[in-house]
Amino acid sequence: METTRVADKMITKLVGIWERAPAELSEPGFGFDIWELAAICGIIERSSASRRRQNFLSGAMDDLPPVEQFMRDRGWVKILQLEENGRHRPVLYPTTEGVDYVRKGRPWPTRFLRIIEESVTAITVSVIASAITAIVTYFILYWLTGK
């Protein structure tokens, strides 16, 4: 298993999940450990994720913890301890460095479209707010002047 390629794939998927639903990773009781994230990415089979986690916790060697360490060393993820059924398990959360790495690593058309999308959203919100303000101001002035 090539650590850098696997780590790149995993941080990209983790940031993608975070961008779609930030609450899914920020709410207490939610999050993915390294084996669940690997299963989501298709690196390992979903059915073997819990078995591999249990084997590692029992002292067996596994190739995913070095990937987790690599991502932590780069500053892409932070590890928090999630209490689940009285046991603590580490869960991964993307850091700002990880999000920036993924966003800068995307192809230029994707970055360009995201910038356009954000700009159009900001302009649309501004136009709607201005229109509402103008309408409210018109009715207030109409009410005050009685015309």
Backbone as a printed PyTorch tensor [residue, N CA C, xyz], in Angstrom:
tensor([[[  0.8500,  -1.1750,   0.0000],
         [  0.0000,   0.0000,   0.0000],
         [  0.8930,   1.2350,   0.0000]],

        [[  0.6650,   2.1250,  -0.9570],
         [  1.4370,   3.3500,  -1.0470],
         [  0.8040,   4.4070,  -0.1350]],

        [[  1.5220,   4.7810,   0.8980],
         [  0.9870,   5.6390,   1.9460],
         [  0.5240,   6.9930,   1.4120]],

        [[  1.3240,   7.6480,   0.5860],
         [  0.9540,   8.9890,   0.1290],
         [ -0.2800,   8.9680,  -0.7650]],

        [[ -0.3650,   7.9900,  -1.6360],
         [ -1.5300,   7.9140,  -2.5300],
         [ -2.8020,   7.6050,  -1.7380]],

        [[ -2.7020,   6.6800,  -0.7890],
         [ -3.8600,   6.3230,   0.0310],
         [ -4.2650,   7.5060,   0.9060]],

        [[ -3.2850,   8.1910,   1.4870],
         [ -3.5880,   9.3560,   2.3290],
         [ -4.2520,  10.4500,   1.5130]],

        [[ -3.7870,  10.6800,   0.2900],
         [ -4.3820,  11.6860,  -0.5780],
         [ -5.8410,  11.3330,  -0.8900]],

        [[ -6.0750,  10.0920,  -1.1990],
         [ -7.4410,   9.6500,  -1.5050],
         [ -8.3460,   9.7930,  -0.2800]],

        [[ -7.8130,   9.4590,   0.9010],
         [ -8.6210,   9.5150,   2.1210],
         [ -8.9230,  10.9470,   2.5470]],

        [[ -7.9460,  11.8440,   2.4560],
         [ -8.2120,  13.2220,   2.8650],
         [ -9.1670,  13.8810,   1.8740]],

        [[ -9.0670,  13.5220,   0.5950],
         [ -9.9920,  14.0660,  -0.3950],
         [-11.4220,  13.6310,  -0.0840]],

        [[-11.6070,  12.3780,   0.2660],
         [-12.9470,  11.8650,   0.5870],
         [-13.4590,  12.4910,   1.8860]],

        [[-12.5910,  12.6060,   2.9010],
         [-12.9930,  13.1830,   4.1810],
         [-13.4220,  14.6390,   4.0190]],

        [[-12.6650,  15.4050,   3.2440],
         [-13.0300,  16.8080,   3.0080],
         [-14.3130,  16.8830,   2.1820]],

        [[-14.4850,  15.9720,   1.2290],
         [-15.7250,  15.9360,   0.4520],
         [-16.9350,  15.6940,   1.3290]],

        [[-16.8110,  14.7770,   2.2740],
         [-17.8990,  14.5080,   3.2250],
         [-18.1470,  15.7480,   4.0770]],

        [[-17.0730,  16.3720,   4.5230],
         [-17.1910,  17.5580,   5.3680],
         [-17.8390,  18.7100,   4.5990]],

        [[-17.4990,  18.8710,   3.3170],
         [-18.0850,  19.9610,   2.5300],
         [-19.5730,  19.7400,   2.2710]],

        [[-19.9780,  18.4940,   2.0680],
         [-21.3930,  18.2140,   1.8180],
         [-22.2260,  18.3890,   3.0790]],

        [[-21.7180,  17.9350,   4.2100],
         [-22.4830,  17.9900,   5.4620],
         [-21.5210,  18.2050,   6.6330]],

        [[-21.1470,  19.4600,   6.8980],
         [-20.2060,  19.7230,   7.9870],
         [-20.7030,  19.2330,   9.3410]],

        [[-22.0160,  19.2470,   9.5530],
         [-22.5620,  18.8250,  10.8400],
         [-22.3220,  17.3450,  11.0770]],

        [[-22.2190,  16.5770,  10.0050],
         [-22.0110,  15.1390,  10.1570],
         [-20.6830,  14.8370,  10.8470]],

        [[-19.6960,  15.6920,  10.6400],
         [-18.4000,  15.4690,  11.2680],
         [-18.1830,  16.3440,  12.4960]],

        [[-19.0490,  17.3130,  12.7450],
         [-18.8180,  18.1970,  13.8830],
         [-19.7260,  17.9070,  15.0610]],

        [[-20.7450,  17.1210,  14.8670],
         [-21.6450,  16.7800,  15.9630],
         [-21.0200,  15.7070,  16.8480]],

        [[-21.2400,  15.7930,  18.1600],
         [-20.7400,  14.7400,  19.0430],
         [-21.3800,  13.3990,  18.6770]],

        [[-20.5830,  12.3760,  18.6750],
         [-21.0840,  11.0480,  18.3750],
         [-20.9530,  10.6680,  16.9200]],

        [[-20.4520,  11.5810,  16.0880],
         [-20.2780,  11.2960,  14.6750],
         [-18.7960,  11.3560,  14.3310]],

        [[-18.4430,  10.7040,  13.2760],
         [-17.0650,  10.7300,  12.7960],
         [-16.6540,   9.3630,  12.3030]],

        [[-15.5260,   9.3290,  11.6130],
         [-15.0220,   8.0960,  11.0380],
         [-13.6380,   7.8210,  11.5800]],

        [[-13.3640,   6.5590,  11.8870],
         [-11.9890,   6.2090,  12.1970],
         [-11.3050,   5.8260,  10.8910]],

        [[-10.0400,   5.4930,  10.9540],
         [ -9.2530,   5.2540,   9.7540],
         [ -9.7910,   4.0720,   8.9440]],

        [[-10.3230,   3.0550,   9.6180],
         [-10.8170,   1.8740,   8.9120],
         [-12.1520,   2.1660,   8.2240]],

        [[-13.0320,   2.9150,   8.8880],
         [-14.2970,   3.2850,   8.2510],
         [-14.0600,   4.1780,   7.0370]],

        [[-13.1280,   5.1180,   7.1730],
         [-12.8190,   6.0070,   6.0590],
         [-12.2100,   5.2210,   4.8990]],

        [[-11.3580,   4.2680,   5.2000],
         [-10.7660,   3.4300,   4.1470],
         [-11.8490,   2.6190,   3.4370]],

        [[-12.8370,   2.1490,   4.1790],
         [-13.9350,   1.3980,   3.5650],
         [-14.7830,   2.3090,   2.6930]],

        [[-15.0330,   3.5340,   3.1280],
         [-15.8080,   4.4900,   2.3380],
         [-15.0690,   4.8260,   1.0420]],

        [[-13.7500,   4.9210,   1.1250],
         [-12.9380,   5.2370,  -0.0560],
         [-12.7720,   4.0480,  -0.9890]],

        [[-13.1190,   2.8700,  -0.5360],
         [-12.9570,   1.6870,  -1.3650],
         [-11.5720,   1.0810,  -1.2920]],

        [[-10.7970,   1.4640,  -0.3040],
         [ -9.4460,   0.9320,  -0.1460],
         [ -9.5000,  -0.4690,   0.4490]],

        [[-10.4020,  -0.6670,   1.3850],
         [-10.6310,  -1.9920,   1.9620],
         [-12.1150,  -2.3050,   1.8510]],

        [[-12.4530,  -3.5460,   2.0290],
         [-13.8530,  -3.9620,   1.9950],
         [-14.5620,  -3.5000,   3.2660]],

        [[-15.8070,  -3.1050,   3.1370],
         [-16.5820,  -2.6760,   4.3180],
         [-16.6970,  -3.7830,   5.3470]],

        [[-16.8310,  -4.9950,   4.8680],
         [-16.9980,  -6.1220,   5.7910],
         [-15.7330,  -6.4060,   6.5900]],

        [[-14.5770,  -6.0230,   6.0760],
         [-13.3400,  -6.3140,   6.7970],
         [-12.8900,  -5.1610,   7.6920]],

        [[-13.5560,  -4.0070,   7.6250],
         [-13.1220,  -2.8380,   8.3990],
         [-13.1610,  -3.1060,   9.8980]],

        [[-14.2570,  -3.6150,  10.4070],
         [-14.3480,  -3.8420,  11.8530],
         [-13.4080,  -4.9700,  12.2920]],

        [[-13.2440,  -5.9790,  11.4460],
         [-12.3310,  -7.0780,  11.7850],
         [-10.8950,  -6.5730,  11.8490]],

        [[-10.5090,  -5.7510,  10.8860],
         [ -9.1410,  -5.2120,  10.8850],
         [ -8.9150,  -4.2950,  12.0800]],

        [[ -9.9290,  -3.4920,  12.4520],
         [ -9.8160,  -2.6360,  13.6260],
         [ -9.6110,  -3.4760,  14.8800]],

        [[-10.4140,  -4.5130,  15.0430],
         [-10.2990,  -5.3810,  16.2230],
         [ -8.9440,  -6.0830,  16.2620]],

        [[ -8.4860,  -6.5670,  15.1210],
         [ -7.1740,  -7.2150,  15.0740],
         [ -6.0610,  -6.2510,  15.4550]],

        [[ -6.1310,  -5.0070,  14.9680],
         [ -5.1120,  -4.0220,  15.3140],
         [ -5.1430,  -3.6990,  16.8060]],

        [[ -6.3470,  -3.5310,  17.3480],
         [ -6.4570,  -3.2320,  18.7880],
         [ -5.9860,  -4.4010,  19.6440]],

        [[ -5.9940,  -5.6000,  19.0710],
         [ -5.5040,  -6.7780,  19.7890],
         [ -4.0050,  -6.9590,  19.6340]],

        [[ -3.3570,  -6.1100,  18.8510],
         [ -1.9100,  -6.1650,  18.7310],
         [ -1.3880,  -6.5770,  17.3690]],

        [[ -2.2590,  -6.8590,  16.4270],
         [ -1.8120,  -7.2590,  15.0890],
         [ -1.3490,  -6.0280,  14.3040]],

        [[ -0.5240,  -6.2640,  13.3130],
         [ -0.0490,  -5.1820,  12.4610],
         [ -1.1130,  -4.8550,  11.4080]],

        [[ -1.1830,  -3.5720,  11.0330],
         [ -2.1010,  -3.1370,   9.9960],
         [ -1.4330,  -1.9970,   9.2470]],

        [[ -1.7450,  -1.8290,   7.9750],
         [ -1.0930,  -0.7940,   7.1870],
         [ -1.8490,   0.5320,   7.1730]],

        [[ -2.9850,   0.6420,   7.8220],
         [ -3.7290,   1.9020,   7.8490],
         [ -3.2630,   2.8800,   8.9380]],

        [[ -2.8570,   2.4420,  10.1270],
         [ -2.3660,   3.4160,  11.1100],
         [ -1.1810,   4.2650,  10.6260]],

        [[ -0.2340,   3.7330,   9.8320],
         [  0.7980,   4.6350,   9.2900],
         [  0.2290,   5.7040,   8.3520]],

        [[ -0.8360,   5.3880,   7.6450],
         [ -1.4910,   6.3800,   6.7900],
         [ -2.1000,   7.4730,   7.6640]],

        [[ -2.7330,   7.0610,   8.7450],
         [ -3.3020,   8.0340,   9.6910],
         [ -2.2090,   8.9230,  10.2640]],

        [[ -1.0840,   8.3300,  10.6230],
         [  0.0370,   9.1010,  11.1640],
         [  0.5850,  10.0690,  10.1170]],

        [[  0.6610,   9.6230,   8.8880],
         [  1.1210,  10.4800,   7.7930],
         [  0.2110,  11.6980,   7.6430]],

        [[ -1.0980,  11.4760,   7.6870],
         [ -2.0400,  12.5850,   7.5590],
         [ -1.9510,  13.5250,   8.7530]],

        [[ -1.7160,  12.9830,   9.9460],
         [ -1.5470,  13.8440,  11.1240],
         [ -0.2620,  14.6470,  11.0300]],

        [[  0.8250,  14.0020,  10.5710],
         [  2.1070,  14.7030,  10.4480],
         [  2.0240,  15.8500,   9.4480]],

        [[  1.2590,  15.6800,   8.3910],
         [  1.0720,  16.7360,   7.4060],
         [  0.1340,  17.8270,   7.9080]],

        [[ -0.6070,  17.5620,   8.9860],
         [ -1.5520,  18.5350,   9.5210],
         [ -2.8920,  18.5150,   8.8160]],

        [[ -3.1860,  17.4540,   8.0790],
         [ -4.4340,  17.3690,   7.3300],
         [ -5.6200,  16.9950,   8.1950]],

        [[ -5.3850,  16.2100,   9.2390],
         [ -6.4770,  15.7520,  10.0960],
         [ -6.1010,  15.9540,  11.5500]],

        [[ -7.1340,  16.0090,  12.3600],
         [ -6.9330,  15.9590,  13.8050],
         [ -7.7150,  14.7590,  14.3030]],

        [[ -7.2360,  14.1880,  15.3640],
         [ -7.8350,  12.9900,  15.9240],
         [ -8.4970,  13.3750,  17.2420]],

        [[ -9.7600,  13.0410,  17.3640],
         [-10.4770,  13.2510,  18.6150],
         [-10.9700,  11.9060,  19.1160]],

        [[-11.0510,  11.7810,  20.4110],
         [-11.5210,  10.5410,  21.0040],
         [-13.0280,  10.6030,  21.1470]],

        [[-13.7090,   9.6870,  20.5250],
         [-15.1560,   9.6080,  20.5830],
         [-15.5280,   8.4970,  21.5510]],

        [[-16.3770,   8.8140,  22.5160],
         [-16.8060,   7.7910,  23.4560],
         [-18.0260,   7.0840,  22.8880]],

        [[-17.9040,   5.7960,  22.7550],
         [-18.9790,   5.0030,  22.1760],
         [-19.1520,   3.7470,  23.0270]],

        [[-20.2920,   3.6230,  23.6660],
         [-20.5860,   2.4770,  24.5300],
         [-19.5180,   2.2870,  25.6130]],

        [[-19.0700,   3.3910,  26.1820],
         [-18.0910,   3.3200,  27.2650],
         [-16.6650,   3.1100,  26.7890]],

        [[-16.4450,   3.0020,  25.4720],
         [-15.1000,   2.8400,  24.9290],
         [-14.7370,   4.0820,  24.1370]],

        [[-13.4720,   4.3740,  24.0980],
         [-12.9920,   5.5110,  23.3210],
         [-12.4360,   5.0010,  22.0030]],

        [[-12.8030,   5.6680,  20.9210],
         [-12.2210,   5.3370,  19.6260],
         [-11.8260,   6.6300,  18.9370]],

        [[-10.6990,   6.6340,  18.2740],
         [-10.2560,   7.8590,  17.6010],
         [-11.0320,   8.0850,  16.3150]],

        [[-11.4560,   9.3130,  16.1020],
         [-12.1530,   9.6810,  14.8680],
         [-11.3830,  10.8160,  14.1970]],

        [[-11.4610,  10.8670,  12.8730],
         [-10.7160,  11.8300,  12.0730],
         [-11.5940,  13.0170,  11.7040]],

        [[-11.0200,  14.1940,  11.8110],
         [-11.6800,  15.4200,  11.3890],
         [-10.7030,  16.2050,  10.5240]],

        [[-11.1600,  16.8010,   9.4280],
         [-10.2370,  17.5780,   8.5890],
         [ -9.8710,  18.8980,   9.2660]],

        [[ -8.6310,  19.2930,   9.1020],
         [ -8.1810,  20.5930,   9.6050],
         [ -8.2400,  21.5940,   8.4550]],

        [[ -7.9880,  22.8530,   8.7590],
         [ -7.9830,  23.8630,   7.6960],
         [ -6.8740,  23.5800,   6.6880]],

        [[ -5.7370,  23.0380,   7.1590],
         [ -4.6610,  22.6870,   6.2360],
         [ -5.0960,  21.5630,   5.2990]],

        [[ -5.8320,  20.5970,   5.8220],
         [ -6.3240,  19.5050,   4.9960],
         [ -7.3250,  19.9850,   3.9590]],

        [[ -8.2230,  20.8670,   4.3720],
         [ -9.2160,  21.4170,   3.4410],
         [ -8.5090,  22.2360,   2.3590]],

        [[ -7.5360,  23.0560,   2.7580],
         [ -6.7900,  23.8520,   1.7720],
         [ -6.0270,  22.9540,   0.8070]],

        [[ -5.4220,  21.8830,   1.3210],
         [ -4.6830,  20.9500,   0.4610],
         [ -5.6050,  20.3550,  -0.5940]],

        [[ -6.7810,  19.9320,  -0.1870],
         [ -7.7090,  19.3130,  -1.1370],
         [ -8.2090,  20.3420,  -2.1380]],

        [[ -8.5480,  21.5280,  -1.6740],
         [ -9.0710,  22.5480,  -2.5880],
         [ -8.0260,  22.9960,  -3.5980]],

        [[ -6.7750,  23.1350,  -3.1760],
         [ -5.7190,  23.5560,  -4.0970],
         [ -5.3150,  22.4260,  -5.0360]],

        [[ -5.5440,  21.1970,  -4.6270],
         [ -5.1580,  20.0610,  -5.4450],
         [ -6.1820,  19.6940,  -6.5030]],

        [[ -7.3200,  20.3210,  -6.4760],
         [ -8.3560,  20.0200,  -7.4610],
         [ -7.9690,  20.6070,  -8.8150]],

        [[ -8.4720,  20.0280,  -9.8840],
         [ -8.1790,  20.5590, -11.2180],
         [ -8.7060,  21.9950, -11.3640]],

        [[ -8.0550,  22.7780, -12.2300],
         [ -8.4190,  24.1870, -12.3380],
         [ -9.8590,  24.4120, -12.7820]],

        [[-10.4660,  23.5760, -13.6280],
         [-11.8760,  23.8460, -13.9600],
         [-12.7920,  23.7320, -12.7350]],

        [[-12.4960,  22.7820, -11.8740],
         [-13.3000,  22.6210, -10.6710],
         [-13.1370,  23.8230,  -9.7490]],

        [[-11.8940,  24.2740,  -9.5710],
         [-11.6620,  25.4520,  -8.7320],
         [-12.3400,  26.6770,  -9.3370]],

        [[-12.2560,  26.8370, -10.6560],
         [-12.8770,  27.9710, -11.3310],
         [-14.3920,  27.9520, -11.1490]],

        [[-15.0030,  26.7890, -11.3350],
         [-16.4500,  26.6880, -11.1710],
         [-16.8780,  26.9660,  -9.7330]],

        [[-16.0830,  26.5160,  -8.7590],
         [-16.4050,  26.7840,  -7.3560],
         [-16.3450,  28.2850,  -7.0720]],

        [[-15.3520,  28.9740,  -7.6170],
         [-15.2400,  30.4250,  -7.4240],
         [-16.4380,  31.1270,  -8.0500]],

        [[-16.8160,  30.7200,  -9.2620],
         [-17.9770,  31.3090,  -9.9360],
         [-19.2390,  31.0580,  -9.1140]],

        [[-19.3880,  29.8350,  -8.6250],
         [-20.5700,  29.4870,  -7.8230],
         [-20.6550,  30.3400,  -6.5660]],

        [[-19.5290,  30.5040,  -5.8680],
         [-19.5270,  31.3210,  -4.6520],
         [-19.8360,  32.7750,  -4.9740]],

        [[-19.2970,  33.2850,  -6.0780],
         [-19.5410,  34.6750,  -6.4680],
         [-20.9980,  34.8980,  -6.8440]],

        [[-21.5680,  33.9930,  -7.6240],
         [-22.9670,  34.1230,  -8.0320],
         [-23.8740,  34.0650,  -6.8010]],

        [[-23.5480,  33.1930,  -5.8620],
         [-24.3380,  33.1000,  -4.6250],
         [-24.2810,  34.4210,  -3.8590]],

        [[-23.0910,  34.9900,  -3.7130],
         [-22.9470,  36.2510,  -2.9830],
         [-23.7080,  37.3770,  -3.6840]],

        [[-23.6150,  37.4350,  -4.9880],
         [-24.3090,  38.4810,  -5.7450],
         [-25.8180,  38.3100,  -5.6340]],

        [[-26.2990,  37.0870,  -5.7370],
         [-27.7400,  36.8270,  -5.6370],
         [-28.2730,  37.2360,  -4.2720]],

        [[-27.5740,  36.8780,  -3.2300],
         [-28.0090,  37.2520,  -1.8780],
         [-28.0110,  38.7700,  -1.7250]],

        [[-27.0140,  39.4380,  -2.2600],
         [-26.9520,  40.9030,  -2.1700],
         [-28.1040,  41.5570,  -2.9220]],

        [[-28.4050,  41.0640,  -4.1130],
         [-29.5050,  41.6370,  -4.9060],
         [-30.8350,  41.4390,  -4.1930]],

        [[-31.0640,  40.2580,  -3.6540],
         [-32.3170,  39.9870,  -2.9390],
         [-32.4320,  40.8730,  -1.7000]],

        [[-31.3370,  41.0030,  -0.9550],
         [-31.3620,  41.8580,   0.2350],
         [-31.6210,  43.3110,  -0.1390]],

        [[-31.0130,  43.7750,  -1.2070],
         [-31.2310,  45.1560,  -1.6600],
         [-32.6780,  45.3700,  -2.1000]],

        [[-33.2290,  44.4080,  -2.8110],
         [-34.6150,  44.5230,  -3.2620],
         [-35.5740,  44.5640,  -2.0810]],

        [[-35.3680,  43.7090,  -1.1180],
         [-36.2330,  43.6950,   0.0700],
         [-36.1090,  45.0110,   0.8280]],

        [[-34.8760,  45.5110,   0.9670],
         [-34.6680,  46.7880,   1.6560],
         [-35.3670,  47.9280,   0.9150]],

        [[-35.2830,  47.9440,  -0.4030],
         [-35.9300,  48.9940,  -1.1930],
         [-37.4530,  48.9290,  -1.0440]],

        [[-38.0090,  47.7410,  -1.0830],
         [-39.4670,  47.5910,  -0.9450],
         [-39.9300,  48.0300,   0.4340]],

        [[-39.2160,  47.6020,   1.4700],
         [-39.5790,  47.9850,   2.8410],
         [-39.4530,  49.4970,   3.0080]],

        [[-38.3840,  50.0760,   2.4840],
         [-38.1960,  51.5250,   2.5710],
         [-39.3200,  52.2710,   1.8460]],

        [[-39.7140,  51.7990,   0.6750],
         [-40.8050,  52.4110,  -0.0820],
         [-42.0890,  52.4170,   0.7370]],

        [[-42.4220,  51.2670,   1.3480],
         [-43.6650,  51.2040,   2.1250],
         [-43.5940,  52.0490,   3.3920]],

        [[-42.4380,  52.1260,   4.0180],
         [-42.2950,  52.9720,   5.2100],
         [-42.4680,  54.4430,   4.8190]],

        [[-41.8140,  54.8640,   3.7340],
         [-41.9570,  56.2540,   3.2880],
         [-43.3850,  56.5420,   2.8500]],

        [[-44.0200,  55.6040,   2.2030],
         [-45.4130,  55.7630,   1.7620],
         [-46.3290,  55.9200,   2.9750]],

        [[-46.0790,  55.1350,   4.0200],
         [-46.8800,  55.1940,   5.2380],
         [-46.6420,  56.4980,   5.9840]],

        [[-45.3720,  56.9750,   6.0380],
         [-45.0470,  58.1960,   6.7560],
         [-45.5610,  59.4490,   6.0500]],

        [[-45.5090,  59.4540,   4.7480],
         [-45.9280,  60.6570,   4.0090],
         [-47.4240,  60.6370,   3.7200]],

        [[-48.0470,  59.4750,   3.7670],
         [-49.4710,  59.3640,   3.5560],
         [-49.8980,  59.5650,   2.1180]],

        [[-49.0170,  59.4260,   1.2040],
         [-49.3570,  59.6030,  -0.2150],
         [-49.6700,  58.3030,  -0.8590]]])
